[in-house]
Amino acid sequence: MAIGERRDPYRQYNFLVEVDGLTRAGFKECYGLDSEQDIVEYREGNDKLAVRQLPGLVRFSNIVLKRGVTDDAELWNWRKNAQDGKVLRKNGSIILLDDTGVEKGRWNFTDAWPVKWVGPQFNATGNEVAIETLEITHEGVDKMSHSQSEKK
């Protein structure tokens, strides 16, 4: 990249959701791609009034997906199975696209299953799209750049 060459950031609206190889488009929102690590405080008897900060457990937030209600019941069935005690863990990805539809980033999550579903709100005087929300828990997320996903 030449000095002064401009690189605009990618826009937040152009993304896909993929669960076990099945791609779903048309989600209104996706959030919860974050991780946090606990701090373990430790002090040895001969340390001078100082506490050491050691790395602890890593925690990941649930991924929340919002989309317009359609006839596609696959995600609902996945949640219903978990609700009925038949948890089916799946791997998936959130895929960032550029304005031409080319993949530019991918966040892979593992061992996910749906923990919450929220149905649409109805209002007889409104004209908005009916939105449903699916919240999935998982055991890890890893970001891959576009160049890494091309090598796979």
N, C-alpha and C positions, 0 to 999 in steps of 0.2 A: 504494500500500500504506500503510495507516494505521500510525502508530507503535504498536508492540507487537503488530501482527498476526503471527500465527505462520505460518511456511512450513516445513513438514517437508521434509527431503531425500527424494529418490526412492530406492526400494529397488533393490538390485543384481540381484535375481533376475528382473526383468521386462524382458526384452529379446528382440529378434529379430535375425537375421542375414539380410541381403539381398545376393545376388550377381547382378549384371546383371539386376536387376528381379525375380528369383526369390526369394521370401521363404522362409526356413527358420526354423522354431521348434524348440524342444526341445533347444537346446544347454544343457549343464550349466554350462560355463564359457566365458568369453571374456576374454582379457587381451592386453596388448601395445599398447594404445592410448597410445603415448607418442612423444615426439620429444626429440632432444638436439642441441645445436649445438656443433661444435668451436670451440675458442678458438685464434686465431692470435696468437702473441706476436710483437710487432714493436718494435724499438728503433731510433731514429734516432741518428746519431753525436753530435748535440748535446743529446740528452735526458740529464737528470741521473739516473743510476742508477735509471731507471724503465722498465718494459716496458709498452707499450700492449697492451691486450687487444682484438683485432679479431674480429668475427664470422666464423666459417668455415662449413664445410659442415654442412648439417642432415641428421641420420640418424634413421630411424624403425625401431622394433623390429618384429619379425615379429608378426603377430596369430595367437594360438593359440586354436583352437576345440576344445572337447571336447563330445562328445554320445554318447548311447546308440546302439549299432549297430542299424540298421534295414534294411529292404529297399531304401531309397532309395540308389542307387549314383551319383548325379550328382556329388557331391563326390569320391568315389573315382575316377570316370572322369576328372575334371579333373586330379587328381594323376597318374593313370596316363599320361595324354597327356604331361604335363610330364616324367615319368620316361622316356618313350620319345622325348624330344627334340622334342615338338610342344607348345611352351609357348604357352598361350592366356591372354593377359592379360585380366583382367576388372576392372570397377569394382564397388564394393559399399558397404554401410553396416552399421554396428551401430546399432540403434535402441533407445533407452530409452523404456519405457512407464511410465505411472503405474499405480496400482492398479486403475483402471477400463479400462485398455487403450488410453488416449489417448497418442499420441506426444508426448514431452516433450524429446527430444534426439536428435541424429543425428551420428554420426561417419562421414564419407565417406572411403573409401580408394580410391586409383587405381592402375591398371596392376598389379594383384595377380596372383600365380600361386602355386600350392602347392609348397612346397619340402620338406615333410616330412609323412609320415603314420605314425602309430604305432597298431598294432592293439590290440585288447583283451587284457587279462590274464585267464586262465581259472583257476578254482579250484573243484574239485568239491565242496568243503565250504562254499562261499560262496553267498550269495543276492543279491549286488549285480548291478546292471545292467552289461552288457558295454559298456565305454567305448572309443571311438576318438578319436584326436587328429589334427587337421589344422593344420599351421602354414603360413601364407601370408606371403610377402614382398610389399611394395608400395612405391610411390614417393612416397607422401605421404598424410597424413590431415588432415582439416579438420573442426572441430566446428561444427555448425550448431545454433542454438537452435530450439525449436519454432516461434517466430514467423518465423524465417527460412525454415524448410521449408514453412510455410503459404503464403508469398509465391511460391514456385516454380511 
